[in-house]
């Protein structure tokens, strides 16, 4: 044997070995896959139990027996009935016609007008006016294949499953009798007295009443429209779960959604995961967004809650509220937690399910920052009343407007449709106005226990201050030349302005001094509680999320209120 022949034979032998190994591996894989879905039982022979008439013609159809009149077949525990049939005994199969019925135990019945049954595959193909009854469930279709081997029936020409109050329809579907589960595909609709659901893919658990939808889906619940790309609904518990695969999922009005969205004529609710409970309370996980279209407001955050009947909403995690009911200017509010409450416009009582006209009250807690073009603020907690157009700030609040800054223990900002109407400050009030001249930057300052500032067309018109009033004021001449500074003390002050300049000032028993700027003592140009917090001021709506606190030592110290002394009266 020459070398070429020997090498050629070795190559052939190696190829044969490789092929044998490959076939063996594929065979093992096939056996493993087959073992993972084993047949539940071995097929049995079909027995003809009864027929009124039997006709056989070996010349026409030697492998067929023609039966008529009360035809009855049996295979294992299943009985099959028909008006007539063609029985293929050798092939272990038959065709049946007329009033076809299949009974299996006391839990399953199948009726139709035509049946082909393969006894070897244990597969029944039923056609025309098919009704499958299993326990309390009823499946209606025009064409159904029932696989006895795996206890599954599937339809492909439209079908309807009725389970209690749930009515499910689709173009194609499967029903697993053993697991009591069903899958529906294409033009799926789930109807219930309380809602209607439309989708392309739905999986339904008969035992638990949970329905899972996949793909773009809508749930119509009263005036609400719930949109999701993946969701769950429980008709028994009345809960939706609307969830995002990549996000946290939770229970929601017996439903779950991926990229969930709930809308009605007056509002909409969006989020990665939505939970809608039967008392109309909703939870939102990931990119929570609520919009009140009628009252022109929005609330958003990483997590949110909304109670539809009561009109209560909450947001945390990058929480932001937008209020734009007062015209073109939008008020933006950020806080660690934002809560929105609704009240009856006529009675001022909390909203109920039957309330028609409402107004909103927004509460912000911790690290509060707000921005509007004409006013900005920071504080520890905030309340905004949309009816009164009142913004109230608590605990170390600061308000800015134009080149002015207001401090105090509590600040109330009244607005009109587009601008500030007035600012009321209670306790430790301080108004600072920054003046920038060619020679220097100076600050007009007014402090007292109470302060009321009133605005016209966005500009301060007059100011009223009461209680231990101190003033530092820099009068400017026509050329904005800085020459003098006024320091004064009084118990009450009223000042009016025109074109951003002091027009008139009045106060009873006022003591004061006018100093040349260059010779003024430092304690007469800077009040003891003076501070300029420009580094804290929100610059725009995006800057609201950047918390900047006061520098250490500059926090407002709450002054205790004095109590009235006890009075003792004699009996005389």
C-alpha positions in Angstrom: 0.0 0.0 0.0 1.5 3.3 -1.1 1.6 6.3 1.2 -1.1 8.2 -0.6 -3.6 5.4 -0.3 -2.8 4.9 3.4 -3.4 8.6 4.2 -6.6 8.6 2.2 -7.9 5.6 4.1 -7.0 7.1 7.5 -8.9 10.3 6.6 -12.0 8.2 5.6 -11.8 6.3 8.9 -11.5 9.6 10.9 -14.5 11.0 9.1 -16.5 7.9 9.9 -15.5 8.1 13.5 -16.4 11.8 13.7 -19.8 11.1 12.0 -20.5 8.3 14.4 -19.7 10.5 17.4 -21.8 13.3 16.0 -24.8 11.0 15.4 -24.4 9.7 19.0 -24.4 13.2 20.5 -27.4 14.3 18.5 -29.2 11.1 19.5 -28.5 11.8 23.2 -29.7 15.4 22.8 -32.8 14.2 21.1 -33.5 11.6 23.8 -32.9 14.3 26.4 -35.3 16.7 24.7 -37.8 13.9 24.4 -37.4 13.0 28.0 -38.1 16.6 29.0 -41.6 16.3 27.5 -42.5 12.6 27.8 -45.8 11.3 26.7 -48.2 10.9 29.5 -49.5 7.5 28.3 -49.2 5.0 25.5 -52.0 5.1 22.9 -54.7 2.4 23.1 -56.9 0.7 20.6 -60.1 2.4 19.6 -63.1 0.1 20.4 -66.4 0.3 18.6 -69.0 0.0 21.4 -72.2 0.5 19.4 -73.7 1.4 16.1 -77.2 0.8 14.8 -75.9 0.0 11.3 -72.6 -1.2 10.0 -71.7 -1.6 6.3 -68.5 -2.9 4.8 -67.5 -3.2 1.1 -64.0 -4.5 0.5 -64.2 -3.4 -3.1 -65.1 0.2 -2.5 -63.0 0.9 0.6 -61.4 -2.2 2.0 -60.0 -0.5 5.1 -63.2 1.3 6.1 -66.3 0.4 8.0 -69.3 2.7 7.5 -71.4 3.2 10.7 -74.7 5.0 11.4 -77.2 5.5 14.2 -76.0 6.1 17.8 -72.4 5.5 17.0 -70.2 5.1 20.1 -66.4 4.7 20.3 -64.2 4.3 23.4 -60.5 4.7 23.9 -59.2 4.4 27.4 -61.3 6.7 29.6 -62.8 8.8 26.7 -66.1 8.1 25.1 -67.0 9.5 21.6 -70.4 9.7 20.1 -71.8 10.7 16.6 -74.7 10.2 14.2 -72.5 8.5 11.6 -68.8 7.6 11.2 -66.2 5.9 9.0 -64.1 3.6 11.1 -60.5 2.7 10.0 -59.8 -0.1 12.4 -56.3 -1.0 11.0 -55.2 2.7 11.3 -56.8 3.0 14.7 -58.7 6.1 13.6 -62.2 7.3 12.5 -64.2 10.2 11.0 -67.5 11.1 12.7 -70.4 13.3 11.6 -73.6 14.8 12.9 -74.0 15.4 16.6 -70.5 14.7 17.7 -69.8 14.5 21.4 -66.6 13.6 23.4 -66.8 12.9 27.1 -63.9 12.3 29.4 -64.8 11.7 33.1 -67.1 14.2 34.6 -65.0 17.3 33.9 -64.6 17.5 30.1 -67.1 17.5 27.3 -66.6 18.4 23.6 -69.3 18.9 21.0 -69.2 19.7 17.3 -70.5 18.7 13.9 -67.5 16.9 12.5 -64.6 14.9 14.0 -61.5 13.2 12.8 -59.8 11.2 15.6 -56.3 9.7 15.3 -56.0 7.0 18.0 -52.3 6.6 17.6 -51.5 10.3 18.1 -54.5 10.6 20.4 -55.5 13.8 18.5 -59.1 14.9 18.0 -59.8 17.5 15.2 -63.3 18.9 15.7 -64.9 21.3 13.3 -68.0 23.6 13.2 -69.8 25.0 16.2 -67.3 23.5 18.6 -68.0 23.9 22.4 -65.5 22.6 25.0 -66.6 22.5 28.6 -64.1 21.9 31.3 -65.2 22.4 34.9 -66.7 25.9 35.0 -65.0 27.1 31.8 -66.6 27.2 28.3 -64.5 27.5 25.1 -66.4 28.2 21.9 -64.8 28.1 18.4 -65.3 26.9 14.9 -62.2 24.7 14.7 -60.5 22.9 17.6 -57.7 20.4 17.8 -57.6 18.5 21.1 -54.4 16.7 22.0 -55.2 14.1 24.6 -51.5 13.3 25.1 -50.9 16.6 26.7 -54.5 17.6 27.6 -54.3 20.8 25.4 -56.9 22.2 23.0 -55.9 24.8 20.5 -58.0 26.8 18.0 -56.8 28.8 15.0 -59.9 30.3 13.5 -61.2 32.5 16.3 -62.3 31.4 19.7 -64.0 32.5 22.9 -63.3 31.4 26.5 -65.9 32.2 29.2 -64.8 31.9 32.8 -67.3 33.4 35.2 -67.5 37.1 34.5 -64.4 37.0 32.2 -65.0 36.8 28.5 -61.9 36.2 26.4 -61.8 36.2 22.6 -58.9 36.0 20.1 -57.9 34.7 16.6 -55.8 31.9 17.9 -55.3 30.3 21.3 -54.4 27.3 23.5 -56.1 25.9 26.6 -54.2 23.5 28.9 -56.7 21.5 30.8 -54.3 20.0 33.4 -52.7 23.3 34.3 -55.9 25.2 33.8 -54.0 27.8 31.8 -54.8 29.5 28.5 -52.9 31.5 25.9 -54.5 33.8 23.4 -52.9 35.5 20.4 -53.9 38.2 17.8 -56.8 40.6 18.4 -57.2 39.5 22.0 -60.0 41.0 24.0 -60.8 40.3 27.7 -64.2 41.7 28.8 -65.3 42.0 32.4 -68.2 44.0 33.9 -65.6 46.4 35.4 -63.1 46.7 32.5 -62.2 45.8 28.9 -58.6 44.7 27.9 -57.3 44.6 24.4 -53.9 43.2 23.4 -52.1 40.9 20.9 -50.8 38.3 23.5 -52.5 37.2 26.7 -51.8 34.3 29.1 -54.7 33.5 31.5 -54.6 31.3 34.7 -58.1 29.9 35.3 -57.3 29.0 38.9 -55.7 32.3 40.1 -57.7 34.6 37.7 -54.4 36.3 36.7 -54.1 37.5 33.1 -50.7 38.5 31.7 -50.5 40.6 28.6 -47.5 41.2 26.3 -47.0 43.8 23.7 -49.0 47.1 23.3 -52.1 46.7 25.4 -55.0 48.9 26.6 -57.2 48.5 29.6 -60.5 50.5 29.6 -61.7 51.0 33.1 -64.5 53.5 33.4 -63.2 56.8 31.9 -59.6 55.6 32.4 -57.5 54.1 29.7 -54.5 52.0 30.9 -51.7 51.5 28.4 -49.0 48.9 28.9 -46.5 46.9 27.0 -46.4 44.2 29.6 -49.0 43.8 32.4 -51.0 41.6 34.7 -54.6 41.8 35.8 -56.5 39.9 38.5 -60.2 40.0 37.9 -61.0 38.4 41.3 -58.9 40.7 43.4 -59.4 43.6 41.0 -55.8 44.6 40.8 -53.7 45.7 37.8 -49.9 45.2 37.7 -48.4 47.3 35.0 -44.6 46.7 34.9 -41.3 47.2 33.1 -39.2 44.0 32.7 -36.1 45.9 33.6 -37.7 47.7 36.5 -39.2 46.8 39.8 -42.8 45.4 39.4 -45.6 45.6 41.9 -49.3 44.9 42.2 -51.5 47.4 40.5 -55.4 47.5 40.2 -55.2 43.9 39.6 -52.8 44.7 36.8 -49.1 45.2 35.9 -47.7 47.1 32.9 -44.4 47.7 31.1 -44.2 51.3 30.1 -47.5 51.8 31.7 -49.9 54.7 31.0 -53.3 55.6 32.4 -55.3 58.3 30.7 -58.8 59.8 30.9 -60.3 63.0 29.6 -58.9 65.1 32.4 -55.7 63.4 33.5 -53.0 60.8 32.6 -50.6 58.7 34.6 -47.4 57.2 33.2 -44.6 55.1 34.5 -42.3 52.1 34.0 -44.4 50.0 36.4 -47.9 50.8 37.5 -50.0 49.2 40.2 -53.7 49.9 40.0 -55.8 48.6 43.0 -59.5 48.2 43.2 -60.1 51.2 45.4 -58.7 53.4 42.6 -55.3 53.8 44.3 -52.4 53.6 42.0 -48.6 53.1 42.6 -46.0 54.0 40.0 -42.4 52.7 39.9 -39.8 54.4 37.6 -40.4 57.6 35.7 -43.7 58.3 37.5 -45.6 61.1 35.8 -49.1 62.4 36.6 -50.8 65.2 34.7 -54.0 67.0 35.6 -55.1 68.4 32.3 -58.1 70.3 33.6 -56.3 72.1 36.4 -53.1 72.4 34.5 -50.6 70.7 36.8 -48.0 67.9 36.7 -46.3 65.7 39.3 -43.4 63.4 38.6 -40.7 61.4 40.4 -38.9 58.0 40.6 -41.9 56.7 42.6 -45.4 57.9 42.8 -48.9 57.2 44.2 -52.3 58.5 43.1 -55.7 58.0 44.6 -58.1 58.8 41.8 -61.4 59.2 43.8 -59.8 61.4 46.4 -57.5 63.3 44.0 -54.4 62.7 46.1 -51.0 62.2 44.6 -47.5 61.7 45.9 -44.0 61.6 44.4 -40.5 60.9 45.7 -37.1 60.5 44.3 -36.2 63.4 42.0 -39.7 64.7 42.6 -40.9 67.7 40.6 -44.2 69.5 40.4 -45.3 71.9 37.7 -48.1 74.3 38.1 -49.1 76.3 35.1 -52.8 77.3 35.8 -51.9 81.0 36.1 -51.0 81.7 32.6 -47.7 81.4 30.7 -45.5 81.4 33.8 -44.9 77.9 35.2 -44.1 77.3 38.8 -41.6 74.4 39.3 -41.2 72.9 42.8 -38.7 70.2 43.8 -38.5 68.4 47.2 -37.6 65.1 48.7 -41.3 64.3 48.8 -44.2 66.1 47.1 -47.9 65.5 48.0 -50.9 66.9 46.1 -54.3 67.1 47.7 -57.7 68.1 46.1 -60.5 70.1 47.6 -64.1 70.9 46.6 -64.1 74.4 45.1 -67.4 75.3 46.7 -67.1 73.7 50.2 -63.3 73.6 50.7 -63.8 70.0 51.9 -61.5 67.1 50.7 -62.5 65.8 47.2 -64.8 62.8 47.0 -65.7 60.6 44.1 -68.7 62.9 43.3 -66.9 66.2 43.5 -67.1 68.1 40.2 -64.9 71.2 40.5 -61.7 71.1 42.6 -58.6 73.1 43.4 -55.2 71.7 44.4 -52.9 72.1 47.4 -49.3 71.1 46.9 -47.1 70.1 49.9 -43.3 69.8 49.7 -41.2 68.3 52.4 -37.4 68.6 52.9 -34.8 70.3 50.6 -37.5 72.3 48.9 -36.5 74.5 45.9 -38.9 76.3 43.6 -38.5 78.4 40.5 -40.6 80.7 38.4 -39.3 83.4 36.1 -40.3 86.2 38.6 -39.8 84.4 41.9 -37.5 81.7 43.3 -37.4 80.1 46.8 -35.8 77.5 49.1 -37.0 76.2 52.4 -37.6 73.0 54.4 -41.3 72.7 53.7 -43.8 74.4 51.4 -47.5 74.6 50.7 -49.0 76.0 47.5 -52.8 76.7 47.3 -53.9 77.0 43.7 -57.2 78.6 44.6 -55.7 81.3 46.8 -52.6 81.5 44.6 -50.6 81.4 47.8 -47.1 79.9 48.3 -46.3 79.4 52.0 -42.7 78.5 53.0 -41.7 77.2 56.4 -38.5 76.7 58.3 -35.5 78.8 57.2 -37.2 80.1 54.0 -35.7 82.4 51.5 -37.5 84.1 48.6 -35.8 86.0 45.7 -37.5 88.3 43.2 -35.4 90.3 40.8 -32.6 91.9 42.9 -34.4 91.4 46.2 -34.1 88.7 48.8 -36.5 88.1 51.7 -35.9 86.0 54.8 -38.0 85.1 57.8 -39.4 82.3 59.9 -42.5 82.0 57.7 -43.0 83.6 54.3 -46.3 83.8 52.3 -46.1 84.7 48.6 -49.4 85.8 47.0 -49.4 85.7 43.2 -51.8 86.7 40.5 -52.0 85.3 37.0 -48.4 86.0 36.0 -46.6 88.0 38.7 -46.2 88.5 42.4 -49.0 90.3 44.2 -47.5 90.5 47.7 -45.0 88.9 50.1 -45.9 88.5 53.8 -43.1 87.7 56.2 -43.6 86.8 59.9 -40.9 86.9 62.6 -37.3 87.8 61.9 -38.2 89.4 58.6 -35.3 90.7 56.5 -35.6 92.3 53.1 -32.3 92.9 51.2 -32.0 94.7 47.9 -28.8 94.5 46.0 -27.7 97.8 44.3 -24.9 97.7 41.8 -23.3 101.1 41.0 -20.2 102.0 39.0 -18.2 102.3 42.3 -19.5 99.4 44.4 -22.1 96.8 45.2 -24.2 97.8 48.3 -27.4 96.4 50.0 -30.5 98.2 51.1 -31.7 96.4 54.2 -34.9 96.4 56.3 -35.5 94.1 59.2 -38.5 93.7 61.6 -40.9 91.2 63.1 -43.5 91.5 60.4 -43.2 92.7 56.8 -45.7 93.2 54.0 -44.4 93.9 50.6 -46.8 94.8 47.8 -46.1 94.7 44.0 -47.6 96.3 40.9 -46.7 94.8 37.5 -44.0 92.8 39.1 -42.3 95.8 40.8 -42.4 96.6 44.5 -44.9 99.4 45.1 -44.8 99.8 48.8 -43.6 98.1 51.9 -44.9 97.9 55.5 -42.8 96.7 58.5 -43.6 96.4 62.2 -41.7 95.6 65.3 -38.1 96.6 66.1 -37.6 98.0 62.6 -34.1 98.8 61.4 -33.1 100.3 58.1 -30.0 100.6 56.0 -30.7 102.6 52.9 -28.5 104.0 50.1 -30.2 106.9 48.3 -29.1 107.3 44.7 -29.2 110.5 42.7 -30.3 110.8 39.1 -26.9 109.7 37.9 -26.9 106.7 40.3 -24.0 108.2 42.3 -23.4 106.6 45.7 -22.8 109.4 48.2 -24.7 108.7 51.5 -26.1 105.9 53.5 -29.1 106.2 55.9 -29.4 104.2 59.1 -32.7 104.4 61.1 -34.6 102.7 63.8 -38.4 102.8 64.4 -41.3 100.7 65.6 -43.2 100.9 62.4 -42.3 101.7 58.8 -44.1 102.4 55.6 -42.2 103.1 52.4 -43.4 103.7 48.8 -41.3 103.3 45.7 -41.5 104.4 42.0 -39.3 103.1 39.2 -37.4 100.9 41.7 -36.4 104.0 43.7 -37.6 105.2 47.2 -40.3 107.8 46.8 -41.5 108.3 50.4 -40.8 106.8 53.8 -42.8 107.2 57.0 -42.4 106.0 60.6 -43.4 107.2 64.0 -40.7 108.3 66.5 -37.9 107.4 64.0 -34.3 107.9 65.0 -31.6 107.8 62.4 -28.5 109.2 60.9 -27.2 110.0 57.4 -23.6 109.1 56.9 -21.2 109.7 54.0 -20.6 106.3 52.5 -16.8 106.5 53.1 -17.3 107.5 56.8 -20.2 105.2 57.8 -19.5 102.8 60.7 -19.6 99.1 59.6 -22.5 98.4 62.1 -24.5 101.1 60.4 -24.1 99.6 56.9 -24.6 95.9 57.7 -27.4 94.8 60.0 -26.7 92.1 62.5 -28.9 89.5 60.7 -27.7 90.5 57.2 -26.9 87.7 54.8 -26.9 87.5 51.0 -27.6 83.9 49.8 -27.0 84.2 46.1 -25.1 80.9 46.1 -28.3 79.1 47.2 -30.7 80.8 44.7 -32.1 78.4 42.0 -30.8 79.5 38.7 -33.4 77.7 36.5 -35.7 74.7 36.6 -32.9 72.3 36.0 -30.9 73.7 39.0 -33.7 72.8 41.3 -32.2 69.3 41.8 -28.9 70.7 43.0 -29.3 71.3 46.7 -27.1 73.9 48.2 -27.5 74.6 51.9 -26.5 77.6 53.9 -23.0 77.9 55.1 -22.5 76.7 58.7 -23.5 79.4 61.2 -25.8 81.3 58.9 -28.9 79.2 59.5 -31.9 81.1 60.8 -32.3 80.6 64.6 -36.0 80.3 65.5 -36.8 82.9 68.2 -39.1 81.6 70.9 -42.4 83.5 71.2 -43.0 85.3 74.5 -45.9 84.1 76.6 -48.2 86.5 78.3 -47.5 86.7 82.1 -49.9 85.1 84.4 -52.4 87.6 85.8 -53.6 87.4 89.4 -56.8 89.1 90.4 -58.0 89.8 93.9 -61.4 88.7 95.0 -62.3 92.3 95.6 
